[in-house]
Amino acid sequence: MIGNLINEQLKQLPTSPGVYLMKGADGTIIYVGKAADLNNRVRSYFQASSKLTPKIQQLVVEVNELEFFITSSEYEALILENNLIKRYRPHYNVRLKDDKTYPYIRIDINEDWPTISSTRRLKDDGARYFGPFTNAWSVKQTLKALESIFRLRTCSRNITGTDKQPCLKYHLGHCLAPCIGAVSKEEYKEAMKQTILFLEGKGEKVVHELEQQMKSAAEALDFEKATKLRDRIRAIRSVIEGQKIAAKISGEEDAIAFATDKDQAYVQVFFVRGGKLIGRESFVLTGTNAEEPSQIMTSFVKQFYDSATHIPPLLLLQYPIEDKDAIQEWLKQKRQGAVKIAIPGKGNKKKLLQIVAENAEQGLRQMKIKQLAAPSTLDSALKELQEKLGLPRLPVRLEGYDISNIQGKEAVGSMVVFENGKSKPSHYRRFRIKTVPGTNDYAMLQEVLKRRFKHVASDRVATVAGESWGILPDLVLIDGGKGQLNIALSAMKEVGADKIPVASLAKENEEIFIPNRKTAIVLPRNSHGLQLLQRLRDESHRFAVAYYTKVHKKKTFTSALDGVSGIGPKRKRALLKQFGSVKAIKDASLADLKTVNGITSALAERLKEQLG
């Protein structure tokens, strides 16, 4: 129900553009938003709850008071919204995680002998800033490369040119040593200019200028200088070569994609300059639960480019954004030049975004693993599982099982092992289903569990160090619901392993089922224990699918060639290695077939004839 205060505040809302703040009972700002029409936008939150997302429904329940700022335009509202989100970090806003701490590279171009350094404070001091970078390691690696190529100083010495000794960096070839007068002010300024061009992604332009200087030095018979320039050109080209990417790209653009997991999103940004990938950075957004992809993308674009030191003329996005016109105008003002926002549907730019999205998926996966791998996190996850599942001891060893098949064909099973929360691939096992015809996943699961535990008495412990079959799990996890759990219990009881704890995890609602309990156990989505079980379940599925794919591919390939006389295992492998599939073999010419080791003209003709 809407309180009296909010009811009165809703009546006073103007139709102007502006920013609105929603406050909780204690006066804390819990949400900040912008609107072209404050009256329409804010009232939309307090309509029938059936029209609101679960997240907005929860937000409205907690709102105790409203506040708003009127602005002269939607563009000004966007800027104010950004500043307020950064200042208050409201719980219900999608926000960059720790956005105030991102590092930058700084070059103070106003100094007589400019220094290059890293900083976490972006000031309006006339210096050139590049970034933001994800972390200090990214900056450190970039500075290391720049020092070895362009050799700008990083020290705080007062430069007079009369010092008797340079520092170690000069001897290592990482500084031009203006402190001892080893370089003129003009030469040093040129090195600074080239460093800036390089950081802007204009490496080819730097190479062209250096090649001209090298040519001039050689013509003047200054071979020592020409040699140094040649080495610098090689170093830059080496970096440029590493900036190539699978997709053919051109122009100057940022490509942005993300992957989400519950209340966080992992964002990847690829920076393309001069048709080359000059770098990439990743960022974490929090508060993304139940948000639409367009809302997440909008929030990231506004917050990232609010503190970005360079804005390209083109942004390639995985999803469309809200308030596109206002954001493009805002970016135009910041860049002092036109900025286009596009969601490519085909071509090389679409392929580039697909690569960025794949990197985001992988990055999210690795981030989750790292988060869960922290000793304190693992400890709490294992203790939580012991308590919530009623286990007799800490589940140090977990075993996960899954079945993979298509309509019962080439059915396989998997067993994966986690010890102390970490995967142990050396103890993984895979099973070819031998006794179950047709599509009976329950029976297949029973076969796998019986084969795993058939030699294990219920009170047996490992007697041989490293003998994985003899090490009993503290918990067996089955992918599925109550039915899969009961089937597993029946199979394990049959082979005398019924004292080993078993649980099942149903994917749809992430419900956990355990024996002798009618209702499911539902852990919070951010529960470390649940996340550990999800990782185990997903890994057993991945391992099963990978084995099925291998078996199916081998069976398909073998059966197609079995009827061709003269084609044995060795020649089958050679054909598969060269062509990759039976279809490719069918489509190959006789000349192409004869290039395979062991395939004679007669065999090639026989292959073409029998494969059709």
Secondary structure, 3 states (H helix, E strand, C coil): CCCHHHHHHHHCCCCCCEEEEEECCCCCEEEEEEECCHHHHHHHHHCCHHHCCHHHHHHHHHCCEEEEEECCCHHHHHHHHHHHHHHHCCCCCCEECCHHHCCEEEECCCCCCCEEEEECCCCCCCCEEECCCCCHHHHHHHHHHHHHHCCCECCCCCCCCCCCCCCHHHHCCCCCCHHHCCCCHHHHHHHHHHHHHHHCCCHHHHHHHHHHHHHHHHHCCCHHHHHHHHHHHHHHHHHHHCCCCCCCCCCCEEEEEEEEECCEEEEEEEEEECCEEEEEEEEEEECCCCCCHHHHHHHHHHHHHHHCCCCCCEEEECCCCCCHHHHHHHHHHHHCCCCEEECCCCHHHHHHHHHHHHHHHHHHHHHHHHHHHCHHHHHHHHHHHHHHCCCCCCCCEEEEEEEEEECCEEEEEEEEEEECCEECHHHCEEEECCCCCCCCHHHHHHHHHHHHHCCCCCCCCCCCCCCHHHCCCCEEEEECCHHHHHHHHHHHHHCCCCCCCEEEEECCCCEEECCCCCCCECCCCCCHHHHHHHHHHHHHHHHHHHHHHHHHHHHHHHHHHCCCCCCCHHHHHHHHHHHCCHHHHHHCCHHHHCCCCCCCHHHHHHHHHHHC
